[in-house]
Amino acid sequence: MDAFAPTPPEWTTTATHAHQFCCPRCQSSSREATQVWLNRRSPVMTDNYRRKWQEFYQCQCDYVWWAWSSDRPPSKYNKEQSF
């Protein structure tokens, strides 16, 4: 599975919007997903003119969810935050 494929995979059609950046069913993080697809063909502009994308995840519990890239929590590995 190519996370950057231009066309969405079939499994994304049942995705539910997660309002927190984790699986709504089991609260697993995006790092625990078994499949990932990023919808980079349709970015949305934020109020401060930054782009955000839909990120789709198929969780290890088989639940499919999506969230905005801008909702992703900051990484503990990134010392410099750009927002």
C-alpha positions as CSV (number, residue, x, y, z in Angstrom):
1,M,0.0,0.0,0.0
2,D,1.4,3.4,-1.0
3,A,0.4,6.1,1.5
4,F,0.9,8.7,-1.3
5,A,-1.1,7.0,-4.0
6,P,-3.1,9.5,-6.1
7,T,-6.3,7.6,-5.8
8,P,-7.9,6.5,-2.5
9,P,-7.9,2.8,-1.6
10,E,-11.3,1.1,-1.2
11,W,-10.9,0.8,2.5
12,T,-11.1,4.6,3.0
13,T,-14.8,4.7,2.0
14,T,-16.0,3.7,5.4
15,A,-13.7,6.1,7.4
16,T,-15.1,8.1,10.3
17,H,-13.8,11.5,11.3
18,A,-11.8,11.2,14.5
19,H,-12.0,14.4,16.6
20,Q,-8.9,13.4,18.5
21,F,-5.9,12.1,16.7
22,C,-6.4,8.4,17.6
23,C,-8.7,5.6,16.8
24,P,-12.3,6.5,18.0
25,R,-12.9,2.8,18.8
26,C,-9.8,1.7,20.8
27,Q,-7.8,4.9,21.1
28,S,-4.7,3.4,19.4
29,S,-2.4,6.0,17.9
30,S,-1.8,6.5,14.2
31,R,1.5,4.7,14.6
32,E,-0.3,1.5,15.3
33,A,-2.4,1.6,12.1
34,T,-2.1,-1.3,9.7
35,Q,-2.7,0.9,6.6
36,V,-2.4,4.6,5.9
37,W,-3.4,6.9,3.0
38,L,-2.8,10.6,2.8
39,N,-5.2,12.6,0.7
40,R,-2.6,15.1,-0.6
41,R,-4.6,15.9,-3.8
42,S,-7.2,18.0,-2.0
43,P,-5.5,20.3,0.6
44,V,-7.5,22.7,2.6
45,M,-6.1,26.2,3.5
46,T,-6.3,27.2,7.1
47,D,-6.9,30.7,8.4
48,N,-3.1,31.4,8.5
49,Y,-2.6,30.2,4.9
50,R,-1.1,26.8,5.9
51,R,-2.2,23.6,4.1
52,K,-3.7,20.6,5.9
53,W,-4.7,17.2,4.5
54,Q,-6.9,14.4,5.4
55,E,-5.0,11.4,6.8
56,F,-6.8,8.0,6.7
57,Y,-5.9,5.1,9.0
58,Q,-7.0,1.5,9.2
59,C,-6.5,0.6,12.8
60,Q,-5.3,-2.7,14.2
61,C,-8.8,-3.2,15.5
62,D,-10.1,-2.9,11.8
63,Y,-11.8,0.5,12.4
64,V,-11.1,3.1,9.7
65,W,-10.8,6.7,10.7
66,W,-9.4,10.0,9.4
67,A,-8.2,13.2,10.9
68,W,-6.7,16.5,9.7
69,S,-2.9,16.6,9.4
70,S,-3.0,19.8,11.4
71,D,-4.6,17.9,14.4
72,R,-1.6,15.6,14.7
73,P,0.0,16.1,18.1
74,P,3.6,17.4,18.1
75,S,6.3,14.8,17.9
76,K,8.4,14.3,21.0
77,Y,11.3,13.7,18.5
78,N,11.0,17.1,16.9
79,K,12.8,19.7,19.0
80,E,11.9,22.6,16.7
81,Q,8.1,23.2,16.4
82,S,7.0,25.0,13.2
83,F,3.6,26.1,14.4
